[in-house]
Amino acid sequence: MYYHGYWKGGEMNPKEIIERCNDMIKRLAHEAYGKQNSEAIKDINALDEVIEIVEMREPMKPMQAELDVDGSPIIPCANCGGELQRIHDYCPWCGQRIDWSK
């Protein structure tokens, strides 16, 4: 696939993306060690954000439902604890993809 002037090879799975980002973070941190390199710090922060986004793409089962004081079920997100409803494919609080399968 041709992408912005570069050849884009096969798709990487989420684990490969995270490993690649962690490798880049280590390399940037090593290069920037002992220097006031704000660009490297920005790059490291951006890569941390990419890792977080990729991790949230992977569906996560919600936590066990609890009962509210009125007896209605509260289904917490396993990532942030925010309240979910079965109509949500993603947590409205943190963006985590939800796996409703049994």
PyMOL CGO cylinders between C-alpha atoms (Angstrom):
from pymol import cmd
from pymol.cgo import CYLINDER

trace = [
    CYLINDER, 0.00, 0.00, 0.00, 1.35, 3.42, -0.93, 0.3, 1, 1, 1, 1, 1, 1,
    CYLINDER, 1.35, 3.42, -0.93, 1.03, 5.85, 1.98, 0.3, 1, 1, 1, 1, 1, 1,
    CYLINDER, 1.03, 5.85, 1.98, 2.19, 9.49, 1.91, 0.3, 1, 1, 1, 1, 1, 1,
    CYLINDER, 2.19, 9.49, 1.91, 5.15, 8.74, -0.32, 0.3, 1, 1, 1, 1, 1, 1,
    CYLINDER, 5.15, 8.74, -0.32, 6.22, 5.56, 1.46, 0.3, 1, 1, 1, 1, 1, 1,
    CYLINDER, 6.22, 5.56, 1.46, 5.53, 1.92, 0.85, 0.3, 1, 1, 1, 1, 1, 1,
    CYLINDER, 5.53, 1.92, 0.85, 3.45, 0.54, 3.70, 0.3, 1, 1, 1, 1, 1, 1,
    CYLINDER, 3.45, 0.54, 3.70, 4.02, -3.17, 4.22, 0.3, 1, 1, 1, 1, 1, 1,
    CYLINDER, 4.02, -3.17, 4.22, 1.73, -5.67, 5.90, 0.3, 1, 1, 1, 1, 1, 1,
    CYLINDER, 1.73, -5.67, 5.90, -0.41, -4.77, 8.87, 0.3, 1, 1, 1, 1, 1, 1,
    CYLINDER, -0.41, -4.77, 8.87, 1.03, -5.21, 12.35, 0.3, 1, 1, 1, 1, 1, 1,
    CYLINDER, 1.03, -5.21, 12.35, -1.01, -6.73, 15.12, 0.3, 1, 1, 1, 1, 1, 1,
    CYLINDER, -1.01, -6.73, 15.12, -1.49, -4.73, 18.36, 0.3, 1, 1, 1, 1, 1, 1,
    CYLINDER, -1.49, -4.73, 18.36, 1.25, -6.64, 20.21, 0.3, 1, 1, 1, 1, 1, 1,
    CYLINDER, 1.25, -6.64, 20.21, 3.76, -5.85, 17.45, 0.3, 1, 1, 1, 1, 1, 1,
    CYLINDER, 3.76, -5.85, 17.45, 2.76, -2.18, 17.45, 0.3, 1, 1, 1, 1, 1, 1,
    CYLINDER, 2.76, -2.18, 17.45, 3.25, -1.93, 21.21, 0.3, 1, 1, 1, 1, 1, 1,
    CYLINDER, 3.25, -1.93, 21.21, 6.61, -3.74, 21.06, 0.3, 1, 1, 1, 1, 1, 1,
    CYLINDER, 6.61, -3.74, 21.06, 7.78, -1.43, 18.25, 0.3, 1, 1, 1, 1, 1, 1,
    CYLINDER, 7.78, -1.43, 18.25, 6.70, 1.69, 20.17, 0.3, 1, 1, 1, 1, 1, 1,
    CYLINDER, 6.70, 1.69, 20.17, 8.46, 0.47, 23.33, 0.3, 1, 1, 1, 1, 1, 1,
    CYLINDER, 8.46, 0.47, 23.33, 11.64, -0.14, 21.31, 0.3, 1, 1, 1, 1, 1, 1,
    CYLINDER, 11.64, -0.14, 21.31, 11.45, 3.41, 19.91, 0.3, 1, 1, 1, 1, 1, 1,
    CYLINDER, 11.45, 3.41, 19.91, 10.89, 4.82, 23.42, 0.3, 1, 1, 1, 1, 1, 1,
    CYLINDER, 10.89, 4.82, 23.42, 14.00, 3.01, 24.70, 0.3, 1, 1, 1, 1, 1, 1,
    CYLINDER, 14.00, 3.01, 24.70, 16.06, 4.29, 21.76, 0.3, 1, 1, 1, 1, 1, 1,
    CYLINDER, 16.06, 4.29, 21.76, 14.83, 7.87, 22.23, 0.3, 1, 1, 1, 1, 1, 1,
    CYLINDER, 14.83, 7.87, 22.23, 15.42, 7.74, 25.99, 0.3, 1, 1, 1, 1, 1, 1,
    CYLINDER, 15.42, 7.74, 25.99, 18.96, 6.45, 25.44, 0.3, 1, 1, 1, 1, 1, 1,
    CYLINDER, 18.96, 6.45, 25.44, 19.71, 9.18, 22.87, 0.3, 1, 1, 1, 1, 1, 1,
    CYLINDER, 19.71, 9.18, 22.87, 18.26, 11.92, 25.08, 0.3, 1, 1, 1, 1, 1, 1,
    CYLINDER, 18.26, 11.92, 25.08, 19.86, 10.73, 28.35, 0.3, 1, 1, 1, 1, 1, 1,
    CYLINDER, 19.86, 10.73, 28.35, 21.48, 13.66, 30.16, 0.3, 1, 1, 1, 1, 1, 1,
    CYLINDER, 21.48, 13.66, 30.16, 20.38, 16.19, 27.56, 0.3, 1, 1, 1, 1, 1, 1,
    CYLINDER, 20.38, 16.19, 27.56, 17.63, 18.77, 27.60, 0.3, 1, 1, 1, 1, 1, 1,
    CYLINDER, 17.63, 18.77, 27.60, 15.95, 17.34, 24.52, 0.3, 1, 1, 1, 1, 1, 1,
    CYLINDER, 15.95, 17.34, 24.52, 12.34, 18.50, 24.56, 0.3, 1, 1, 1, 1, 1, 1,
    CYLINDER, 12.34, 18.50, 24.56, 11.66, 17.00, 21.12, 0.3, 1, 1, 1, 1, 1, 1,
    CYLINDER, 11.66, 17.00, 21.12, 12.69, 13.53, 22.33, 0.3, 1, 1, 1, 1, 1, 1,
    CYLINDER, 12.69, 13.53, 22.33, 10.46, 13.95, 25.39, 0.3, 1, 1, 1, 1, 1, 1,
    CYLINDER, 10.46, 13.95, 25.39, 7.54, 14.97, 23.14, 0.3, 1, 1, 1, 1, 1, 1,
    CYLINDER, 7.54, 14.97, 23.14, 8.20, 11.93, 20.93, 0.3, 1, 1, 1, 1, 1, 1,
    CYLINDER, 8.20, 11.93, 20.93, 8.29, 9.62, 23.95, 0.3, 1, 1, 1, 1, 1, 1,
    CYLINDER, 8.29, 9.62, 23.95, 5.01, 11.08, 25.25, 0.3, 1, 1, 1, 1, 1, 1,
    CYLINDER, 5.01, 11.08, 25.25, 3.43, 10.67, 21.80, 0.3, 1, 1, 1, 1, 1, 1,
    CYLINDER, 3.43, 10.67, 21.80, 4.53, 7.03, 21.64, 0.3, 1, 1, 1, 1, 1, 1,
    CYLINDER, 4.53, 7.03, 21.64, 3.07, 6.43, 25.12, 0.3, 1, 1, 1, 1, 1, 1,
    CYLINDER, 3.07, 6.43, 25.12, -0.24, 7.79, 23.81, 0.3, 1, 1, 1, 1, 1, 1,
    CYLINDER, -0.24, 7.79, 23.81, -0.08, 5.47, 20.78, 0.3, 1, 1, 1, 1, 1, 1,
    CYLINDER, -0.08, 5.47, 20.78, 0.45, 2.49, 23.08, 0.3, 1, 1, 1, 1, 1, 1,
    CYLINDER, 0.45, 2.49, 23.08, -2.55, 3.51, 25.19, 0.3, 1, 1, 1, 1, 1, 1,
    CYLINDER, -2.55, 3.51, 25.19, -4.76, 3.91, 22.11, 0.3, 1, 1, 1, 1, 1, 1,
    CYLINDER, -4.76, 3.91, 22.11, -3.70, 0.54, 20.68, 0.3, 1, 1, 1, 1, 1, 1,
    CYLINDER, -3.70, 0.54, 20.68, -4.34, -1.17, 24.03, 0.3, 1, 1, 1, 1, 1, 1,
    CYLINDER, -4.34, -1.17, 24.03, -7.84, 0.31, 24.17, 0.3, 1, 1, 1, 1, 1, 1,
    CYLINDER, -7.84, 0.31, 24.17, -8.65, -1.05, 20.70, 0.3, 1, 1, 1, 1, 1, 1,
    CYLINDER, -8.65, -1.05, 20.70, -8.43, -4.57, 22.10, 0.3, 1, 1, 1, 1, 1, 1,
    CYLINDER, -8.43, -4.57, 22.10, -11.85, -5.49, 23.53, 0.3, 1, 1, 1, 1, 1, 1,
    CYLINDER, -11.85, -5.49, 23.53, -12.01, -5.93, 27.29, 0.3, 1, 1, 1, 1, 1, 1,
    CYLINDER, -12.01, -5.93, 27.29, -14.81, -7.65, 29.17, 0.3, 1, 1, 1, 1, 1, 1,
    CYLINDER, -14.81, -7.65, 29.17, -16.57, -5.42, 31.69, 0.3, 1, 1, 1, 1, 1, 1,
    CYLINDER, -16.57, -5.42, 31.69, -16.22, -6.17, 35.39, 0.3, 1, 1, 1, 1, 1, 1,
    CYLINDER, -16.22, -6.17, 35.39, -18.87, -8.15, 37.24, 0.3, 1, 1, 1, 1, 1, 1,
    CYLINDER, -18.87, -8.15, 37.24, -22.10, -6.19, 37.60, 0.3, 1, 1, 1, 1, 1, 1,
    CYLINDER, -22.10, -6.19, 37.60, -22.91, -4.79, 41.03, 0.3, 1, 1, 1, 1, 1, 1,
    CYLINDER, -22.91, -4.79, 41.03, -26.31, -3.77, 42.34, 0.3, 1, 1, 1, 1, 1, 1,
    CYLINDER, -26.31, -3.77, 42.34, -27.16, -0.13, 42.94, 0.3, 1, 1, 1, 1, 1, 1,
    CYLINDER, -27.16, -0.13, 42.94, -29.05, 0.88, 46.09, 0.3, 1, 1, 1, 1, 1, 1,
    CYLINDER, -29.05, 0.88, 46.09, -32.32, 0.61, 44.13, 0.3, 1, 1, 1, 1, 1, 1,
    CYLINDER, -32.32, 0.61, 44.13, -31.41, -2.91, 42.94, 0.3, 1, 1, 1, 1, 1, 1,
    CYLINDER, -31.41, -2.91, 42.94, -30.53, -1.96, 39.35, 0.3, 1, 1, 1, 1, 1, 1,
    CYLINDER, -30.53, -1.96, 39.35, -27.30, -3.42, 37.95, 0.3, 1, 1, 1, 1, 1, 1,
    CYLINDER, -27.30, -3.42, 37.95, -24.19, -1.27, 37.61, 0.3, 1, 1, 1, 1, 1, 1,
    CYLINDER, -24.19, -1.27, 37.61, -21.67, -2.62, 35.09, 0.3, 1, 1, 1, 1, 1, 1,
    CYLINDER, -21.67, -2.62, 35.09, -18.21, -1.06, 35.59, 0.3, 1, 1, 1, 1, 1, 1,
    CYLINDER, -18.21, -1.06, 35.59, -15.61, -0.71, 32.84, 0.3, 1, 1, 1, 1, 1, 1,
    CYLINDER, -15.61, -0.71, 32.84, -12.58, -2.93, 33.56, 0.3, 1, 1, 1, 1, 1, 1,
    CYLINDER, -12.58, -2.93, 33.56, -10.25, -0.15, 32.42, 0.3, 1, 1, 1, 1, 1, 1,
    CYLINDER, -10.25, -0.15, 32.42, -11.54, 2.90, 34.31, 0.3, 1, 1, 1, 1, 1, 1,
    CYLINDER, -11.54, 2.90, 34.31, -14.48, 1.74, 36.46, 0.3, 1, 1, 1, 1, 1, 1,
    CYLINDER, -14.48, 1.74, 36.46, -16.92, 4.04, 34.65, 0.3, 1, 1, 1, 1, 1, 1,
    CYLINDER, -16.92, 4.04, 34.65, -20.51, 2.87, 34.43, 0.3, 1, 1, 1, 1, 1, 1,
    CYLINDER, -20.51, 2.87, 34.43, -21.45, 1.00, 31.24, 0.3, 1, 1, 1, 1, 1, 1,
    CYLINDER, -21.45, 1.00, 31.24, -24.71, 0.15, 29.59, 0.3, 1, 1, 1, 1, 1, 1,
    CYLINDER, -24.71, 0.15, 29.59, -25.18, -2.75, 27.17, 0.3, 1, 1, 1, 1, 1, 1,
    CYLINDER, -25.18, -2.75, 27.17, -25.71, -0.30, 24.31, 0.3, 1, 1, 1, 1, 1, 1,
    CYLINDER, -25.71, -0.30, 24.31, -22.06, 0.83, 24.57, 0.3, 1, 1, 1, 1, 1, 1,
    CYLINDER, -22.06, 0.83, 24.57, -19.44, -0.75, 22.29, 0.3, 1, 1, 1, 1, 1, 1,
    CYLINDER, -19.44, -0.75, 22.29, -16.88, 1.59, 23.86, 0.3, 1, 1, 1, 1, 1, 1,
    CYLINDER, -16.88, 1.59, 23.86, -16.71, 3.00, 27.38, 0.3, 1, 1, 1, 1, 1, 1,
    CYLINDER, -16.71, 3.00, 27.38, -18.07, 6.56, 27.26, 0.3, 1, 1, 1, 1, 1, 1,
    CYLINDER, -18.07, 6.56, 27.26, -15.60, 7.57, 30.00, 0.3, 1, 1, 1, 1, 1, 1,
    CYLINDER, -15.60, 7.57, 30.00, -12.24, 6.24, 28.76, 0.3, 1, 1, 1, 1, 1, 1,
    CYLINDER, -12.24, 6.24, 28.76, -12.84, 4.90, 25.23, 0.3, 1, 1, 1, 1, 1, 1,
    CYLINDER, -12.84, 4.90, 25.23, -12.01, 1.27, 26.05, 0.3, 1, 1, 1, 1, 1, 1,
    CYLINDER, -12.01, 1.27, 26.05, -13.55, -1.14, 23.53, 0.3, 1, 1, 1, 1, 1, 1,
    CYLINDER, -13.55, -1.14, 23.53, -16.00, -3.45, 25.34, 0.3, 1, 1, 1, 1, 1, 1,
    CYLINDER, -16.00, -3.45, 25.34, -16.41, -7.20, 24.76, 0.3, 1, 1, 1, 1, 1, 1,
    CYLINDER, -16.41, -7.20, 24.76, -19.98, -8.17, 25.68, 0.3, 1, 1, 1, 1, 1, 1,
    CYLINDER, -19.98, -8.17, 25.68, -19.64, -11.81, 24.56, 0.3, 1, 1, 1, 1, 1, 1,
    CYLINDER, -19.64, -11.81, 24.56, -20.30, -14.47, 27.15, 0.3, 1, 1, 1, 1, 1, 1,
]
cmd.load_cgo(trace, "trace")
